[in-house]
Amino acid sequence: GNTVELTIDLKLQEAVEDALAETITAMNEEDGDTDRGGGVAVVKVGTGEVLSLASYPTYDLSTYRQNYTALSEADGDPLFNRATMGTYPPGSTFKPLVAVAALEEGKVTLTEKIRDTGYWLYPDYVQGTKRWGWYCWNRSGHGSLNVSQAITASCNYFFYEMGYRLGIDKIDEYALAFGLGEKTGIEIGERAGTLASPGEREAAGGVWYGGDTVQAAIGQSDHLFTPLQLANYIATLVSGGEHYSTHLLKAVKSYDNSEVIAVGSSEPKNTVKISDSTLQAVKKGMLGYTQPGGMVY
């Protein structure tokens, strides 16, 4: 029969599975949680090829049938593929997207500095009513930061302000262009997740407030995305805006490898307009986050 070539890089897959297992095991030992799990997705920039997909806890495929009952009742739900089916609040991973939107929409410049006092006050309020505000994770404040520094410090205050300036519709417009809140196109089961919006909230019987917009800007509110979606959004960003569907199928070859019968799509699904100066500023902030002195929490 025909042979199928997958996009998975076996050495990388092994390294990712080991790192994920080690990390979750260490976290579980630290706090005694036996139900915790995690998922990892690695997407190749500029193609949408999925180089690695891992979920933990996991199981041995060769004994899957015999052990099915035990697996289905085990702590941490090993049968659940968290990389494509698990949906989670993106948290600070969402901030680079908001930075792109704010820069591209002219809501902030590369040089503007915003002073983080530790507590951001919502600007619109009626005299005599309660004044709403939210803390930065750093309650003593980060001081004055430009957009790159705000990404490196993962400054909530700065991104509350960006959310307020942009509004939820503009944030969601960019999030959708990066593929968040919709299926990525992978050939196996995946969830679309939830993109926080007034419409989504109202459909669930709730009310959307201005404060929800600023929470959405730091990756909270109702946002829920899969690890694969988040990996593909970052791959889209660092490519300069080329958003590809993700795929596991690299090629289907005839039985004697003489001809390639089918290959994954090589055209981007859409392109997010990101100027060079925006891209450099956001990547600089992201790189800084990973360096000593960058914020990890």
C-alpha positions in Angstrom: 0.0 0.0 0.0 0.9 3.7 0.1 3.3 5.0 2.7 2.4 8.0 4.9 5.1 10.5 6.0 4.3 12.5 9.1 5.7 15.9 10.2 6.6 14.7 13.7 10.4 14.9 14.4 11.0 11.7 16.4 14.0 12.9 18.3 12.3 16.2 19.3 9.1 14.2 20.2 11.1 12.0 22.6 12.8 15.1 24.2 9.5 16.9 24.5 7.8 13.8 26.1 10.6 13.4 28.6 10.7 17.1 29.5 6.9 17.2 30.0 6.9 14.1 32.2 9.8 15.4 34.3 8.1 18.8 34.8 4.7 17.5 35.7 6.2 14.8 38.0 8.2 17.4 39.8 5.2 19.7 40.2 3.1 16.8 41.5 5.8 15.8 44.0 6.0 19.4 45.2 2.3 19.8 46.1 0.9 16.2 46.1 -1.5 16.8 43.2 -2.1 13.6 41.3 -4.6 14.9 38.9 -2.4 17.4 37.1 -1.6 17.0 33.5 0.0 19.0 30.7 0.2 19.3 26.9 2.9 20.5 24.5 2.7 21.4 20.8 5.7 22.4 18.6 4.8 24.0 15.3 7.3 24.7 12.5 7.4 28.4 11.5 6.3 29.1 8.0 4.7 25.7 7.2 2.2 24.8 10.0 3.9 21.4 10.3 3.5 19.9 13.8 7.0 18.7 14.9 5.9 17.5 18.3 2.7 16.8 20.1 2.7 15.5 23.6 0.2 15.0 26.5 0.9 13.8 30.0 0.0 11.6 31.7 0.1 9.2 28.8 -0.1 5.5 28.0 1.5 2.7 26.1 -0.3 2.2 22.8 0.8 -1.5 22.6 -1.2 -2.4 25.7 -4.0 0.1 25.2 -6.7 -2.4 24.6 -5.9 -4.6 27.6 -5.5 -1.6 29.9 -8.4 0.5 28.6 -10.6 0.3 31.7 -7.7 1.1 34.1 -6.6 4.0 31.9 -10.1 5.4 31.7 -10.3 5.6 35.5 -6.7 6.6 36.2 -5.7 9.9 37.9 -4.9 12.7 35.4 -7.0 11.1 32.6 -4.2 9.7 30.4 -6.6 9.1 27.5 -7.2 12.8 27.2 -5.0 14.5 24.6 -4.3 17.8 26.3 -2.3 19.2 23.4 -5.2 19.4 21.0 -8.3 18.9 23.2 -7.4 20.6 26.5 -8.5 24.3 26.6 -6.8 26.6 29.1 -6.6 30.4 29.9 -3.6 31.6 27.8 -2.5 34.1 30.5 0.6 36.1 29.7 1.2 34.2 26.4 -1.6 36.4 25.1 0.3 39.7 25.8 2.5 39.7 22.6 -0.7 39.5 20.5 -2.1 42.5 22.3 1.2 44.3 21.8 1.1 43.6 18.0 -2.5 44.9 17.9 -1.7 48.1 19.9 1.3 49.0 17.8 -0.3 48.2 14.5 -3.5 50.1 15.4 -1.5 53.2 16.6 -2.7 52.8 20.2 0.9 52.9 21.5 4.2 53.8 19.9 7.6 52.0 20.2 8.9 54.7 22.6 5.9 55.6 24.7 6.5 54.6 28.4 3.7 53.9 30.8 4.3 54.1 34.5 3.1 51.0 36.4 2.3 52.1 39.9 1.2 48.5 40.8 -2.6 49.3 40.6 -4.3 50.2 37.3 -7.5 52.3 37.7 -10.3 52.0 35.2 -10.6 55.5 33.7 -14.4 55.6 33.1 -16.3 55.9 36.3 -19.3 57.8 37.6 -18.6 60.2 40.4 -19.7 58.8 43.7 -19.6 55.2 42.6 -16.9 52.6 43.3 -13.7 53.2 41.4 -12.7 49.9 39.7 -9.1 48.9 39.4 -6.8 45.8 39.2 -3.4 45.0 40.5 -0.3 44.2 38.5 1.2 40.9 39.6 4.0 43.0 40.9 2.1 45.1 43.5 4.8 47.6 44.0 4.8 48.4 40.3 7.4 48.0 37.5 7.9 51.8 37.0 8.0 53.2 33.5 8.1 50.7 30.7 7.9 50.8 26.9 6.1 48.0 25.0 9.2 45.7 24.7 10.0 46.1 28.4 6.4 45.4 29.3 6.5 42.1 27.5 9.8 41.2 29.2 8.3 42.1 32.6 4.9 40.5 31.7 3.5 43.8 33.1 -0.3 43.5 33.7 -0.6 47.2 34.2 0.7 48.1 30.8 -1.5 45.5 29.1 -4.6 46.5 31.1 -4.0 50.0 29.5 -3.6 48.5 26.0 -6.8 46.5 26.4 -8.6 49.7 27.4 -7.2 51.6 24.5 -7.9 48.9 21.9 -11.3 47.6 23.0 -12.5 44.0 22.9 -13.5 44.0 19.2 -10.1 45.0 18.0 -8.4 42.5 20.4 -10.6 39.7 19.0 -10.0 40.7 15.4 -6.3 40.1 15.9 -6.8 37.0 18.0 -8.9 35.4 15.1 -6.4 36.4 12.5 -3.8 34.5 14.6 -6.1 31.5 14.7 -7.3 31.7 18.3 -10.8 30.5 19.1 -11.0 28.3 16.0 -9.7 24.9 15.0 -6.2 24.8 13.6 -6.9 22.3 10.9 -4.9 19.3 12.3 -6.1 15.9 11.1 -6.9 14.5 14.5 -9.5 15.6 17.1 -9.2 19.1 18.4 -11.2 21.7 20.2 -11.8 25.3 18.9 -11.6 26.8 22.4 -13.2 30.1 23.4 -12.4 33.6 22.3 -13.7 36.0 25.0 -16.2 38.4 23.6 -19.4 40.2 24.6 -21.4 38.0 22.2 -20.0 34.8 23.7 -20.7 36.0 27.3 -24.2 37.2 26.4 -25.0 33.9 24.7 -24.1 32.1 28.0 -26.5 34.5 29.8 -23.9 36.8 31.3 -23.1 40.5 31.0 -19.8 41.9 29.5 -18.2 44.8 31.4 -15.4 47.1 30.6 -13.3 45.3 33.2 -13.7 42.1 31.2 -11.9 43.8 28.3 -8.9 44.7 30.4 -8.8 41.1 31.9 -9.0 39.7 28.4 -6.0 41.7 27.4 -3.8 39.8 29.9 -5.2 36.4 28.7 -7.8 36.0 31.4 -11.6 36.6 31.2 -13.3 33.8 29.1 -10.3 33.0 26.9 -9.7 29.2 26.6 -7.2 27.9 24.0 -5.5 24.6 23.2 -1.7 24.3 23.5 -1.6 23.7 19.7 -3.5 26.9 19.0 -1.1 28.9 21.2 1.9 27.3 19.5 0.5 28.1 16.1 -0.3 31.7 17.1 3.3 32.2 18.2 4.6 30.5 15.0 2.4 33.0 13.0 3.7 35.9 15.0 7.4 35.2 14.6 7.0 34.4 10.9 5.9 38.0 10.5 2.2 37.2 10.2 1.9 34.1 7.9 -0.9 32.0 9.5 -0.9 28.4 8.3 -3.3 25.6 9.1 -1.5 23.0 11.2 -0.9 19.5 9.9 0.6 16.1 10.8 0.5 14.7 7.3 3.7 15.6 5.4 3.2 13.4 2.3 1.6 10.3 1.0 3.8 8.3 -1.3 3.1 5.4 -3.6 4.1 2.0 -2.2 7.5 2.0 -4.0 8.1 5.7 -3.1 8.3 6.5 -6.8 5.7 9.3 -6.6 4.2 11.7 -4.0 0.4 11.4 -4.2 -0.5 14.2 -1.7 1.3 16.8 0.4 0.1 19.2 3.1 -1.0 22.7 2.0 1.9 25.1 1.5 -0.1 28.3 1.3 -0.8 30.5 4.4 -4.5 30.6 5.4 -4.2 34.3 5.9 -1.6 36.9 6.6 -1.7 39.2 9.6 -0.2 42.6 8.7 2.8 43.2 11.1 5.3 45.9 10.3 9.0 45.1 10.7 9.3 47.6 13.6 6.4 46.0 15.4 7.8 42.5 14.9 11.3 43.5 16.1 9.9 45.3 19.2 7.7 42.3 20.2 10.3 39.7 19.5 12.8 41.7 21.6 10.4 41.8 24.5 9.8 38.0 24.2 13.5 37.2 24.0 14.0 39.4 27.1 11.4 37.3 29.0 13.5 34.2 28.5 16.8 35.8 29.7 18.0 36.2 33.3 16.1 39.1 34.7 13.1 38.3 32.5 9.8 37.6 34.3 8.9 33.9 34.8 6.0 33.0 37.1 
